[in-house]
Amino acid sequence: MKNQYPKQFDFIAINRKLDITYTKTDLKHVKLLPTPSQLAVLGNIDDWETVRKKLIQYLKQTAMLHFEPWLFSLSKQINLPIKSLRVRYMTSRWGSCDREGNICLNTELLFLPAPLAQHIMLHEICHTKYMSHGPRFWGLLAKVDPNCVRNKRWLRVLEIEAHKKSVA
């Protein structure tokens, strides 16, 4: 089966859509040229793994650029400090938080509606106070996200579709 290149990134969380074009050139490597509405992929586009890695790198950079100020703003609003943010391309989870308050978010949050991306950010921030998913954790999350139950259900419905939009 031939790998399919994505034709578009629809970053719903940040209200941005990018058409993706692929142009084979004499370059031995792969180069990305982003504009506000387009992402041009140039070079050896027959090398699927290299193209995939470049696209994931672009997702990470875009997510970090937009998620870092958003996450730290939420942290400040609800008075639960966080230490740092990492962004990764993950296949099995939306995010994580360690005991030191370091949060890791999945690049796939870019493809979710903003309220769901924010719900996941708030979920991870709440782990800075309660590491487990016990009643106190869910109570805190419900307090900081009044639409917690709705968002949790909505996320389950959209989870599969969001992962289908990935570049894996």
C-alpha positions in Angstrom: 0.0 0.0 0.0 1.3 3.4 -0.9 1.6 6.0 1.8 -0.8 8.9 1.4 0.5 12.4 2.0 -1.9 14.7 3.8 -3.3 17.4 1.5 -4.3 19.8 4.2 -3.8 20.5 7.9 -7.0 21.8 9.4 -5.8 23.1 12.8 -9.3 23.6 14.3 -7.9 24.4 17.8 -6.2 27.5 16.5 -8.6 28.3 13.6 -6.0 27.8 10.9 -6.1 25.7 7.7 -3.1 25.0 5.5 -3.1 23.4 2.1 -0.1 21.2 1.6 1.6 20.9 -1.8 4.4 18.5 -2.7 7.0 19.3 -5.3 9.8 16.9 -6.3 13.0 18.8 -6.9 16.7 18.0 -7.2 17.2 18.6 -3.5 18.4 15.4 -1.8 16.7 16.4 1.4 13.1 17.6 2.2 12.4 21.3 2.9 9.2 22.8 4.2 8.2 26.4 3.2 5.2 27.6 5.3 3.1 30.6 4.5 0.0 31.7 6.4 -2.3 29.5 4.2 0.0 26.9 2.6 2.8 24.5 3.4 5.0 23.6 0.5 7.0 20.4 0.8 10.0 20.5 -1.6 12.8 18.0 -2.4 13.0 14.3 -2.4 9.2 13.7 -1.7 9.5 10.0 -2.7 11.2 9.5 0.7 8.1 9.0 2.8 9.9 8.6 6.1 11.7 11.9 5.7 8.6 13.7 4.6 6.7 12.3 7.5 9.4 13.4 10.0 9.4 16.9 8.6 5.7 17.2 8.8 5.7 15.9 12.4 8.5 18.4 13.2 6.3 21.2 11.7 3.3 20.0 13.8 5.5 20.1 17.0 6.7 23.7 16.2 3.2 24.9 15.4 1.7 23.3 18.5 4.4 24.7 20.8 4.0 28.2 19.4 0.3 28.2 20.1 -0.1 25.9 23.1 2.6 27.3 25.3 1.0 30.7 25.9 -2.4 29.1 26.1 -1.4 26.5 28.7 0.5 29.0 30.9 -2.4 31.4 30.7 -4.8 28.7 31.9 -2.4 27.7 34.6 -2.3 31.3 35.9 -6.1 31.7 35.6 -6.8 28.7 37.8 -3.8 29.3 40.1 -2.1 25.9 39.5 1.5 26.5 38.5 3.2 24.4 35.9 6.9 24.0 35.3 7.2 23.4 31.5 5.6 22.3 28.3 6.8 19.7 25.9 5.0 18.8 22.7 5.2 15.4 21.1 3.6 13.5 18.4 1.9 10.6 20.3 -0.4 7.8 19.2 -2.0 6.7 22.4 -2.6 9.7 24.7 -3.6 13.3 24.5 -1.2 14.5 27.2 0.6 13.8 30.4 1.9 15.5 33.6 4.7 14.4 35.9 5.0 15.1 39.6 7.2 18.2 39.0 4.5 19.9 36.9 6.1 19.2 33.5 3.3 18.8 31.0 3.5 17.1 27.6 0.8 17.6 25.0 0.1 15.7 21.8 0.4 17.6 18.5 -3.0 16.1 17.6 -4.7 18.6 19.9 -4.2 21.0 16.9 -6.9 19.1 15.1 -9.5 19.2 17.9 -12.1 22.0 18.5 -10.6 24.6 20.9 -12.9 23.7 23.8 -11.6 20.1 23.7 -8.0 21.1 23.4 -8.5 23.4 26.4 -10.3 20.7 28.3 -7.2 18.4 27.8 -4.9 21.3 28.9 -7.0 21.8 32.0 -7.0 18.1 32.7 -3.2 18.0 32.6 -2.9 21.2 34.8 -5.2 19.6 37.4 -2.7 16.7 37.6 -0.3 19.2 39.2 -2.5 19.0 42.3 -3.9 15.4 42.0 -1.9 12.9 40.1 -4.6 10.2 40.1 -8.0 10.2 38.5 -9.8 10.0 41.9 -12.9 11.9 43.0 -10.8 15.0 44.1 -9.2 15.2 40.7 -12.5 15.0 38.9 -14.1 17.6 41.3 -11.3 20.0 40.6 -11.5 19.5 36.8 -15.3 20.1 37.0 -14.7 23.3 38.9 -12.1 24.7 36.4 -14.0 23.3 33.4 -17.7 23.7 33.9 -18.3 21.7 30.6 -16.1 18.9 31.8 -18.7 16.1 31.4 -19.8 17.3 28.0 -16.2 17.8 26.8 -15.2 14.3 28.1 -18.0 12.7 26.1 -17.4 14.9 23.0 -13.7 14.0 23.2 -14.5 10.3 23.1 -16.7 10.7 20.0 -14.0 12.7 18.2 -11.0 10.8 19.4 -10.8 8.3 16.5 -11.4 11.0 13.8 -8.7 13.2 15.2 -6.1 10.5 15.0 -7.1 9.6 11.5 -6.0 13.1 10.4 -2.5 12.4 11.6 0.6 12.0 9.4 1.4 8.5 10.6 
